Amino acid sequence: MAAASTSSSSNGSAAPEPQPVVEPQGMAAHFVVLGIVPGEAAEARVRAFLGGAAGLARSVARRDPEERLSMVVGIGSQAWDRLFGQPRPAGLHVFRELRGERHHAPSTPGDILLHVRAMTERMCVELTMQAMRALEGAVQPLDEVHGFRYFDARAMIGFVDGVENPDGREAREATLVGDEDPGFAGGSYVVVQKYLHDMAAWNALSTEEQERAIGRTKHDNIELADDVKPANSHVALNVVQDDEGNELAIVRGNLPFATPSRGEYGTYFIGYARDPAVTELMLTNMFIGRPPGNTDRLLDFSTAVTGSLFFVPAQAMLEALGDGNPLAGDAAPVAPVAPADRLAAGSLRGQPQSPPPRAPAEGEPGPMS
């Protein structure tokens, strides 16, 4: 399996090798969300799959190395508690539903995420098929989307996607856990959402109106000047900063998907971050508004129908999880401030001035750039 470069912790020591969260986007991807069925046998089979996932991906990738096949495996909050118990990643929790006056980001179930990327669909199919064989009888499908690279890396709405993705060291620093949660260093958090677009309504807008909704020009992909870009544009609401005024980033692996015979067109959002609070703040700005009520204009044409959050262990930890929690015998690492508390405390800039939405309790059902 292709892997990202190692990163360094804040004290200069080498961090564990991560899964390929910053792997360059291919031409095709499978986004697969699974639920673990009841029973100890299912749990044992899932652990065995996690321990062998990297080897399985390498075996398939060797059939055609030029395809740049990779797979990232994520674990949901409830699945982590069920399979591994304590200690657990400090920022891992069930995706929090966002319900604003006009827009809704639902929270939907998800125990295991498979993010498979390659240059062609055939390689994604092969690896996903082999993964499901390894998991046979232990999981049930909750959602599966096959994404493709559209013309000029554009979304179905006609604008280039993922423009603000950081590269190289910046990408690793934005996505990989470090000394703040040392037991889980080299891991990452990933949020996934499936958006469906109302293409008839979107295409009824003039190009100028579409550009104001996104905050970029459509043809040449240039960000609009601050005195022209509306405060409710998609770009404006996705800029967030820390206390020192540093812009915070995530790495997106979004791809469009479509079923033309059913009139279904959408974008699969997948965002990797070192701290899920960064992604959550962007989504809060979009769905609740910054300030509250000033919501993302794009949401008038795009509806979120799923929402899940997963922890992506570093490569060595993923393999070790095949035998259970490798940290179970150790003292739990000191946990950083929980993401929800960070938002409430205002340690990230750009959040709405009203309190953040109530987070569902663990197990409570919930109602793109």
N, C-alpha and C positions, 0 to 999 in steps of 0.2 A: 504494500500500500504506500502511495506517495505520502510523505510526511512533511510538515512544516519545519522550519529551522528551530533549533533550541532557542530559548530566551534566557535572559538573565534576571535574577531577582534584584531588588533594590540594593542589596548589600554586595552585588557583583558576582554572587555564586551562580553557577549554571542551574537553570530550572529543568525539571524533567521534560523529556521529549513530548510535545503535545500531539494530539490527533491532528489531522490536516484541516484545521478550521480556517486557515488563511490560504488554502490551496487555490490557485487561479481557477476562475470559473470555466468550466468546459462548455460544450455545445448542448449538453443534455444533463438532466438531473432527475432522480427519483426522491421524493419526500414522502417517507412512510412513517405513520404514527400507529403504534400498536398498543394494545392493552394485554396485560398478563392475566390468563385465566386462573381460576381458583385452584389451590392444591400445591402441596410440597413438590410434587413431581414437575409441575410447570416451573416453579421457582428454580429448581435444580437445573432444568434444561436452559432457562434463561441465563443463569450464572455461567454455565458451560459455554453458551454462545458468546457472552461477553469476553470470556477468557480467550476464546479462539477467533474473535472477529477480525483482528489484524492479520492473522495467518490466512484466514479465508479470503480476505481482500487481496492479499499478496498473490495467492494462488491463481485467482481469476485474472489479476492484472498482468501476470507474466504471459498470458496467452497473446497479448498484444500491447507491449509497453508503450507504444506511441499513442495509445488511447487515453493515457493519463488518468486511469481509473483510481478513484479514492472513495473511502467511506468513513463518515463520522458517525459515532454511536453516542446518543444522549440518553440519560436516565431521568425520569420524572420524580417528583418529590415523594409521592405515595409509594412508588416502586422502590425508591431508595430505602425508605423505612421498612418496607416489607422484606426486601432482599438482604439488607446490610445493617440496618439499625444505626446505632451511634458508634463513632462520631459521623457527622454528615456535613456536606458542604454548607458553609455559613449562609450563602445567599440563595439556597435552593428552597423553593416554595411553589405551591400551586399557582399557576398564572392568575393574576387578579383581574377580575372583570372590571371594565370601565363603562359606566353608564352615564352619559351626559344628557343634556336636555334634548339633543337632536341625534346623537350618534351613540352606538353601542359596540364595544369590543367584548365579545363573549369569552368565557373561560370554558374550554372543552377538555375532556379527559385525554390523557396520554402517559403511558408508562415507559415506552421505548421509542426513540426517534432514530431512524436510519436516513442519513443524508448521503446519497450516492451520486457521484459526479463522474462524467467521462466526456470524451469527444463525440461519441455516438450513442444513440439509444440502445443499441444491441448490448453494449457492455454494461450499461445500467440494468437492463433486463436480466442479464446473466448473473450479476452479483446479487441483485435483489432476490432472484429465484433461489440461489444457493443459500442466502441468509434465511429465507422462509423455510427452506427444507431443514436447516439446522434448528429452527424454532418450531417446527411442526408439532401441533398439539399443545403448545405452551402459550400461544398468543392468539389474539383475535385482531383483525384489521379494524382500525378506527377511521383512518383516512389515508389515501394514497393519491399523490398528484405527480404527474410526469411533466416536468418543465422542459422548455427548449429555448435556445438562444435565438431570438428574433432578429430581424434585420438591424444592423448597426447597434446591437445590444440594447434595443429599445423595448419598452413594455408594450402591451397591447394598446395602450392609450397614445402611443406614438412618441414618447419622450425617452431619452436615454436613461437607464436605471443604474443605480449604484455608483453615481459620479463621485460622491464624496468619500468613497472607501479609502482608508489609509493604506499605505504599502510598506513592505519590509519591516523594519524595526518598529515603526509606529503602529503597524497592524498587530504585531505581536504584543506590544505594550497595551493596546486597546482591548485585546481579547483574552490574554492569559493571566490567570490568577498568580499572584506572587507571594511576598512575605506576609501580606495581610491575612492569609489563611494557609499557613505553610504546609499543613497536612494534605492540602489539595492543590498545591502549586502545579502549574502547567496545565491545569484544567480551564474550562471556559463555561459560560452560560449561553444558552441559545433560546431565543423566542421565535416561535413560528406562528404565522397567521395566513389563512387563505382568504384572499379578497376577490370578490366578484364585481365586475364592472358593468355599469349600465352604458353600453356602447352607443346606443341610439341617442341618449341624452347627451353624452359626452361629445359625440360627433356633430350634434346640433349647435355646439358652441363655435364661435369663430376662433381662428388660430390665436388671436390676441387674447381672447378670454381664457383659452386653455393655458396660455403662457402665464397669465396672471394667477391662475389657480395653482400652477406648479412652482412658479418663481424662476423659470428659466425659459430661454427661447427654444422653440421647437426644432428649427432647422439646424442651427449650429451649436446648440447646447451651451449657451452662455448664461450665467446667472444674471438676473435682472439687477440693476442698480438699486441700492437701498431706498432711494427716494422714489422708486417706481414699483418695487416689489411690495405687494400687499402684505400686511401683517398676518393675514390668514392664509397665506400661500403655504404649500407643502414644505418648501425649502425653509422658509422663515421659522416655522414651528419646530423644525427638526434640528435647530442649532441650540445646543445646551452647553453650559459652562460650569466649572467648579468654582470654589470660593475665590480662587486667585485669578479668575477670568480666563482660564485655559479652556479652549473648546474640547469637549469630550466626544469621542468617536466610537462607533461600532463598525463591524465588518459585515456587510450584507452579501448574501449569496442568492438574491432574488432571481426568479425566472418567470416568464409568462407561461400560461397554459391556456388551452382552448379546446372546446368541443363545438365546432361550428354548426353541426346539424341540430344541436339543442340551443344554439344561441348563447353558449356559455363561454365567457372570456374573462380571464383573471390574471392576478399576480400572486405568486406564492412568496410571501415575505419570510425571510429567515435571517435573523440578526444575531451575530456572535459578539459577546462582550465579556470583559473581565469582571464587571459588576452589573448584574441585571437591572439595577436601579437606573442606569443610564438609558437603556432601552425603554424601561417603564416610564421614565420622565418624558421621552420623546412621544410615546403613545398617549400619555396623559395630556400633553400639549395638544395633540391632534384631536382626541376624543372629548376631553373636558374643556380644553381651550386655554390659551395664554393671552390675556387674562381669561378666567372662566367665561365661556360663551363665544370667545373668538376661536372657533374650531377650524380645523383643516378644510379648506374649500374642496379638496379632492374627495373627501368623504361624502360629498353630495352625489358622487357618481360611483364610489367604490364602497362595498359593504363587506365588513369582516364577518366571516361565518365560522371560523375556528380561532382558537388561541391557546397555546400550551407553552410551558417553560421546562427546560431540561438542563441538567448538568452534564458536561462532556469531560470525563476524566482524562488525565494525561495518559499517554500510551502504556506506561508501565503499570499504572494503577488499573487501567481497564483490563489488562491481562491478569493482574493479581485478583481482581474481583471474581474471577472464575472459581476461586477457593473461598470466597467470602470477603468481608471487609478487612483489608490488610492493616487498618489502623485500630481495630477493635481492642487490641491488647495494650494500646498506648494511651497515655493521657490525652484527652481531647485538646486540640490546639485552641489557643485563645481566639475567640470569634470576633470579627469586626462588628461594627454597628450594623444591624440588619438594614436591608435596603429600604423597607417601609419607614423605619425610624429616621434614616438619613433624609428621605424626602420630607418627612414631617418637620425635621429639625432645620431644613433649608440649607443643607450642606451642598446641594447642587443648585446652581442658578437657573432661572428661567422657568421655574415651576409656577403653576397657578397660585394665587394668593389665598384661595380657600383651602381647607384641609383636603388631603388626598382622599380618594374614594375608600370606603371601608373594604378591607381585604377579607375575602371569605376564609373561614377557618379551614384547616386541613380537611379535605374530604367533602367540603360543602360544595355543591354544584354551583356553577356560575350561571346566571340567566342565559409606508413604502418609499422608498426614496431613491 
